[in-house]
Amino acid sequence: MLKPQDVVISIKLLQDWKGSAAPTYSELASALKMSPSEAHAGVRRSLEVGLLRRPAGSTQRMPVPVRMALEEFLICGLKYIWPAKAGATARGMPTCSSSPAVARELDVPQPETPLVWRHPAGTVRGEIILPLYPKVPEVCADDAWMHEWLALVDVLRCKTGREAMLAANAIRNRLA
């Protein structure tokens, strides 16, 4: 059965790994603040459900994302399996359209009351939503690319209407 960290792993594998074809399991795990065995299990589950595939005729060890499957799952399924609801107020890292990069990409104003992932080094006080995976704030503190992706995914987890439609289009464009 798919776990939330498997989606985070699949998104991370979309990233360019500084010229190398793909990361090792240790590099992937380190980048996502998880153990190599957890990364390996997440890749295996993502392969089983079709979010990842092994490249045909490749000696590459790490599977690659199936962009169409990832698009369909992120846009149509994720919000039903792991919805996000705003809760108490605390200091954290901005997510959804509270993230300046996502607000710019979607061309929407930042909300009056920001949505945040609780994080001790957070710069914004707002309503907390639980991240897709507990280590997401730590990962995003070191990785702006992942922060943008996961904040955009959070729009789909907690918003409806125009903002969700804009986020879905942004994800389609990123995966094209």
KEKE-3310 file (N, C-alpha, C; in steps of 0.2 Angstrom, whole numbers, plus 5000, padded with zeros to 4 digits):
npx = (5004:5003:5012:5013:5026:5031:5026:5032:5045:5044:5042:5054:5062:5060:5068:5083:5098:5111:5118:5121:5114:5105:5101:5109:5102:5106:5109:5097:5089:5096:5094:5081:5080:5078:5080:5090:5084:5071:5069:5072:5061:5050:5052:5050:5037:5031:5035:5027:5014:5014:5019:5032:5045:5055:5069:5068:5080:5090:5105:5103:5101:5091:5074:5063:5051:5034:5028:5014:5006:5010:5005:4991:4988:4993:4984:4971:4969:4977:4971:4961:4965:4976:4971:4973:4970:4968:4974:4978:4987:5004:5022:5030:5035:5030:5017:5007:4998:5003:5016:5028:5034:5025:5013:5017:5019:5006:4999:4991:4985:4994:4987:4978:4979:4992:4996:5005:5019:5023:5038:5053:5062:5055:5048:5037:5021:5007:4992:4993:4996:4997:5011:5014:5022:5031:5045:5045:5046:5059:5066:5063:5068:5081:5080:5075:5068:5061:5053:5045:5038:5031:5023:5015:5009:5002:4992:4983:4979:4972:4964:4951:4941:4946:4960:4964:4963:4972:4984:4984:4985:4998:5006:5004:5010:5023:5026:5026)
npy = (4994:5011:5024:5041:5046:5040:5047:5059:5054:5050:5063:5069:5062:5067:5078:5086:5078:5086:5083:5070:5054:5048:5047:5037:5025:5029:5042:5048:5045:5052:5065:5066:5065:5053:5035:5024:5011:5015:5023:5014:5005:5014:5017:5004:5002:5013:5008:4997:5002:5010:5023:5025:5018:5006:5010:5005:4994:5000:5002:5009:5010:5017:5019:5028:5042:5040:5051:5054:5046:5050:5064:5062:5055:5065:5076:5071:5061:5062:5071:5065:5054:5059:5071:5089:5099:5115:5119:5123:5138:5142:5145:5143:5135:5142:5136:5130:5143:5152:5151:5161:5159:5150:5157:5167:5159:5154:5166:5172:5181:5181:5173:5181:5175:5165:5148:5135:5123:5116:5121:5123:5133:5141:5155:5161:5165:5156:5146:5129:5115:5098:5091:5082:5071:5068:5073:5083:5098:5099:5094:5103:5115:5114:5113:5122:5119:5107:5112:5121:5112:5104:5113:5117:5105:5104:5114:5107:5098:5105:5115:5121:5124:5139:5141:5128:5123:5131:5126:5113:5115:5120:5110:5101:5108:5108:5094:5091)
npz = (5000:4996:5003:5011:5010:4999:4988:4990:4987:4974:4968:4971:4963:4951:4950:4944:4946:4947:4935:4936:4931:4940:4957:4970:4982:4994:4993:4989:5000:5010:5005:5007:5021:5027:5031:5021:5019:5021:5010:4999:5001:4999:4985:4980:4983:4975:4963:4962:4961:4950:4949:4947:4936:4929:4918:4902:4895:4901:4912:4923:4940:4948:4948:4937:4937:4932:4922:4918:4926:4938:4937:4936:4948:4958:4955:4954:4964:4976:4986:4991:4998:5007:5013:5018:5032:5039:5055:5072:5077:5073:5072:5057:5041:5026:5016:5002:4994:5002:5001:4994:4981:4975:4976:4966:4955:4953:4951:4962:4976:4991:5005:5019:5031:5034:5028:5035:5038:5053:5060:5068:5064:5057:5047:5047:5054:5056:5051:5055:5044:5042:5035:5020:5023:5038:5038:5029:5031:5036:5025:5015:5020:5016:5002:4990:4978:4981:4990:4983:4975:4984:4991:4981:4978:4990:4989:4981:4990:5000:4995:4985:4969:4960:4964:4966:4953:4946:4952:4948:4934:4934:4939:4929:4918:4924:4923:4910)
capx = (5000:5006:5013:5014:5033:5032:5024:5038:5051:5043:5043:5061:5066:5059:5073:5089:5103:5117:5122:5121:5108:5100:5104:5109:5097:5109:5109:5090:5088:5100:5091:5074:5080:5075:5085:5091:5079:5064:5069:5071:5054:5046:5053:5047:5029:5030:5035:5021:5007:5015:5021:5039:5046:5063:5070:5070:5087:5095:5108:5102:5098:5086:5068:5061:5044:5030:5025:5007:5003:5011:5001:4985:4988:4993:4979:4965:4969:4980:4967:4956:4969:4979:4969:4976:4965:4971:4973:4981:4992:5011:5027:5032:5037:5024:5015:5001:4999:5007:5023:5029:5035:5019:5009:5019:5017:4999:4997:4986:4988:4995:4982:4979:4981:4996:4996:5012:5021:5026:5045:5056:5066:5050:5049:5030:5016:5000:4988:4997:4993:5002:5014:5012:5027:5034:5051:5045:5049:5067:5069:5062:5072:5087:5079:5069:5065:5056:5048:5040:5034:5027:5019:5010:5004:4997:4986:4978:4977:4968:4960:4946:4940:4951:4967:4966:4963:4978:4989:4983:4988:5005:5009:5004:5016:5030:5027:5026)
capy = (5000:5017:5029:5048:5047:5037:5052:5063:5051:5051:5070:5070:5058:5071:5083:5085:5077:5089:5080:5062:5051:5046:5046:5031:5025:5033:5050:5049:5045:5058:5071:5066:5064:5046:5030:5021:5006:5018:5026:5008:5003:5019:5016:4998:5003:5017:5004:4992:5006:5013:5030:5024:5012:5005:5012:4999:4993:5004:4999:5013:5007:5020:5020:5035:5044:5040:5058:5054:5043:5055:5069:5059:5054:5071:5080:5068:5056:5063:5075:5060:5049:5062:5078:5093:5104:5119:5118:5128:5143:5142:5147:5137:5137:5143:5131:5132:5149:5156:5151:5167:5156:5147:5163:5170:5154:5154:5173:5173:5185:5177:5173:5185:5170:5160:5141:5133:5117:5118:5120:5128:5138:5144:5162:5164:5162:5154:5140:5123:5110:5093:5090:5075:5067:5073:5076:5088:5104:5098:5093:5110:5120:5114:5112:5126:5115:5103:5117:5124:5106:5101:5118:5117:5099:5106:5118:5102:5094:5109:5120:5119:5130:5142:5140:5121:5122:5134:5122:5107:5117:5121:5103:5098:5111:5105:5087:5091)
capz = (5000:4995:5009:5009:5008:4992:4984:4991:4984:4967:4966:4971:4957:4945:4950:4940:4951:4946:4930:4936:4929:4945:4964:4973:4987:5000:4991:4989:5007:5013:5002:5010:5028:5029:5030:5015:5019:5020:5003:4995:5002:4995:4978:4978:4983:4970:4957:4962:4959:4943:4949:4945:4932:4927:4911:4897:4892:4905:4918:4928:4946:4951:4943:4935:4938:4926:4923:4917:4932:4944:4936:4937:4955:4961:4953:4955:4969:4983:4991:4994:5002:5012:5013:5023:5035:5043:5062:5077:5074:5076:5068:5052:5034:5022:5011:4998:4991:5007:4999:4989:4974:4973:4974:4960:4949:4952:4951:4966:4982:4997:5010:5025:5036:5030:5030:5037:5041:5059:5059:5073:5061:5052:5047:5046:5059:5052:5053:5053:5041:5042:5029:5017:5026:5043:5037:5023:5033:5036:5018:5011:5023:5012:4995:4987:4973:4984:4994:4978:4973:4989:4993:4976:4980:4996:4986:4979:4996:5005:4991:4979:4965:4955:4966:4964:4946:4944:4954:4944:4928:4935:4940:4922:4915:4926:4921:4902)
cpx = (5004:5006:5014:5021:5035:5031:5030:5044:5050:5044:5050:5065:5064:5065:5080:5095:5110:5121:5122:5114:5103:5104:5105:5103:5099:5108:5101:5088:5090:5096:5084:5074:5077:5081:5085:5085:5072:5064:5068:5064:5049:5046:5050:5040:5027:5030:5029:5015:5008:5017:5028:5039:5053:5064:5071:5077:5092:5099:5107:5099:5092:5080:5067:5054:5040:5026:5017:5004:5004:5006:4994:4984:4988:4987:4972:4964:4971:4976:4962:4959:4972:4977:4972:4970:4969:4969:4975:4986:4999:5016:5029:5035:5031:5023:5009:5003:5002:5014:5024:5030:5029:5014:5010:5017:5010:4995:4991:4989:4989:4990:4983:4981:4985:4995:5003:5013:5025:5034:5048:5060:5061:5050:5042:5025:5009:4997:4992:4993:4999:5005:5013:5016:5030:5040:5051:5048:5056:5070:5068:5066:5079:5086:5073:5065:5059:5051:5043:5035:5029:5022:5013:5006:5000:4992:4981:4975:4972:4964:4956:4945:4946:4958:4969:4967:4970:4984:4989:4987:4996:5009:5009:5009:5023:5031:5027:5032)
cpy = (5006:5021:5036:5049:5044:5042:5057:5060:5051:5058:5071:5067:5062:5076:5081:5084:5079:5085:5073:5060:5050:5046:5039:5031:5029:5040:5052:5050:5051:5065:5072:5065:5058:5041:5027:5015:5009:5020:5020:5005:5007:5018:5010:4999:5007:5013:5000:4996:5010:5020:5030:5018:5012:5006:5006:4999:4997:5000:5003:5009:5010:5021:5027:5036:5043:5046:5058:5051:5047:5061:5067:5058:5061:5075:5077:5063:5058:5067:5070:5055:5053:5070:5082:5098:5108:5118:5124:5133:5142:5145:5141:5140:5137:5138:5134:5139:5154:5156:5156:5164:5153:5152:5166:5166:5154:5161:5174:5177:5180:5178:5178:5181:5165:5153:5139:5126:5119:5116:5126:5134:5142:5152:5166:5161:5162:5148:5134:5118:5104:5092:5083:5070:5071:5076:5082:5095:5104:5098:5100:5115:5120:5114:5116:5123:5111:5107:5119:5118:5104:5106:5118:5111:5100:5110:5113:5098:5098:5114:5117:5125:5132:5140:5132:5120:5125:5129:5116:5109:5118:5115:5100:5101:5109:5098:5086:5090)
cpz = (5000:5002:5007:5007:5001:4987:4984:4987:4976:4964:4966:4965:4951:4944:4946:4946:4949:4941:4930:4934:4934:4952:4966:4979:4993:4999:4991:4996:5011:5011:5006:5017:5030:5028:5023:5014:5018:5012:4998:4995:4998:4988:4976:4978:4977:4963:4956:4959:4953:4943:4947:4940:4931:4920:4907:4895:4895:4911:4924:4934:4948:4946:4942:4936:4931:4926:4922:4923:4938:4943:4938:4945:4959:4961:4955:4961:4976:4988:4994:4999:5008:5011:5019:5025:5039:5051:5066:5073:5077:5070:5063:5046:5030:5017:5007:4995:4996:5005:4993:4982:4971:4971:4968:4954:4948:4950:4955:4972:4987:5002:5016:5031:5033:5032:5030:5039:5047:5058:5064:5070:5056:5053:5047:5052:5055:5055:5050:5049:5041:5036:5026:5021:5032:5042:5032:5025:5033:5029:5014:5014:5019:5005:4993:4982:4975:4987:4989:4976:4978:4992:4987:4976:4985:4994:4984:4985:5000:5001:4986:4975:4961:4957:4965:4957:4943:4946:4950:4937:4929:4936:4933:4918:4917:4924:4914:4899)
residu = (MET:LEU:LYS:PRO:GLN:ASP:VAL:VAL:ILE:SER:ILE:LYS:LEU:LEU:GLN:ASP:TRP:LYS:GLY:SER:ALA:ALA:PRO:THR:TYR:SER:GLU:LEU:ALA:SER:ALA:LEU:LYS:MET:SER:PRO:SER:GLU:ALA:HIS:ALA:GLY:VAL:ARG:ARG:SER:LEU:GLU:VAL:GLY:LEU:LEU:ARG:ARG:PRO:ALA:GLY:SER:THR:GLN:ARG:MET:PRO:VAL:PRO:VAL:ARG:MET:ALA:LEU:GLU:GLU:PHE:LEU:ILE:CYS:GLY:LEU:LYS:TYR:ILE:TRP:PRO:ALA:LYS:ALA:GLY:ALA:THR:ALA:ARG:GLY:MET:PRO:THR:CYS:SER:SER:SER:PRO:ALA:VAL:ALA:ARG:GLU:LEU:ASP:VAL:PRO:GLN:PRO:GLU:THR:PRO:LEU:VAL:TRP:ARG:HIS:PRO:ALA:GLY:THR:VAL:ARG:GLY:GLU:ILE:ILE:LEU:PRO:LEU:TYR:PRO:LYS:VAL:PRO:GLU:VAL:CYS:ALA:ASP:ASP:ALA:TRP:MET:HIS:GLU:TRP:LEU:ALA:LEU:VAL:ASP:VAL:LEU:ARG:CYS:LYS:THR:GLY:ARG:GLU:ALA:MET:LEU:ALA:ALA:ASN:ALA:ILE:ARG:ASN:ARG:LEU:ALA)
# end
